[in-house]
Amino acid sequence: MDAVQRGQAFTVTRDGHQIGELIPLRRRRRFVTRQEFAAMSRSAPGISLEAFRADQEAAADQEMHDPYAR
């Protein structure tokens, strides 16, 4: 387990046959640098503000409702 924690992977065998792998879990980064975000954003598709607003209007109930009214 210490070796797996350090990044080493193992093939599990039974009677000489491979039956599985023991691999370290990928650690998800929680932080993306500004440079990485900028690089990813350059290849992102453009967003139409009008289409975005139209989608919001179609999906959300825009009416005000009194939660205490019966």
C-alpha positions as CSV (number, residue, x, y, z in Angstrom):
1,M,0.0,0.0,0.0
2,D,2.9,2.4,0.7
3,A,4.2,1.8,-2.9
4,V,0.7,2.5,-4.3
5,Q,0.5,5.6,-2.3
6,R,3.8,6.7,-3.8
7,G,2.4,6.2,-7.3
8,Q,3.4,2.6,-8.2
9,A,0.8,0.4,-9.9
10,F,0.6,-3.4,-9.6
11,T,-1.0,-6.2,-11.7
12,V,-3.0,-8.7,-9.6
13,T,-2.7,-12.3,-10.7
14,R,-4.3,-15.6,-9.7
15,D,-2.6,-18.8,-10.9
16,G,-0.6,-16.8,-13.3
17,H,-3.5,-15.1,-14.9
18,Q,-4.0,-11.3,-14.7
19,I,-7.3,-10.6,-12.9
20,G,-6.9,-6.9,-11.9
21,E,-4.8,-3.9,-11.2
22,L,-4.0,-2.0,-8.1
23,I,-3.4,1.6,-9.0
24,P,-3.2,4.8,-7.1
25,L,-6.2,7.1,-7.2
26,R,-5.8,10.1,-9.3
27,R,-5.8,13.2,-7.1
28,R,-8.0,15.9,-8.4
29,R,-6.6,19.3,-8.3
30,R,-8.8,21.9,-6.8
31,F,-7.0,24.9,-8.2
32,V,-6.4,25.9,-11.8
33,T,-3.8,28.6,-12.4
34,R,-4.8,31.7,-14.3
35,Q,-2.5,30.7,-17.2
36,E,-4.2,27.2,-17.4
37,F,-7.6,28.8,-17.3
38,A,-6.7,31.3,-20.0
39,A,-5.3,28.5,-22.2
40,M,-8.5,26.4,-21.9
41,S,-10.7,29.4,-22.5
42,R,-9.0,30.2,-25.8
43,S,-10.4,27.1,-27.4
44,A,-13.9,27.3,-25.8
45,P,-16.8,28.1,-28.1
46,G,-18.3,31.6,-28.1
47,I,-21.5,32.2,-26.1
48,S,-24.4,34.2,-27.5
49,L,-25.7,36.3,-24.6
50,E,-29.1,36.6,-26.3
51,A,-29.4,32.8,-26.7
52,F,-28.2,32.2,-23.2
53,R,-30.9,34.6,-21.8
54,A,-33.6,33.0,-24.0
55,D,-32.6,29.6,-22.6
56,Q,-32.9,30.9,-19.1
57,E,-36.3,32.5,-19.7
58,A,-37.6,29.3,-21.2
59,A,-36.3,27.1,-18.4
60,A,-37.1,29.2,-15.3
61,D,-40.4,30.4,-13.9
62,Q,-40.1,34.2,-13.9
63,E,-43.3,34.8,-12.0
64,M,-43.2,36.0,-8.4
65,H,-45.1,33.8,-6.0
66,D,-46.1,34.5,-2.4
67,P,-45.2,31.3,-0.6
68,Y,-47.8,32.1,2.1
69,A,-50.7,32.7,-0.2
70,R,-53.3,30.0,-0.4
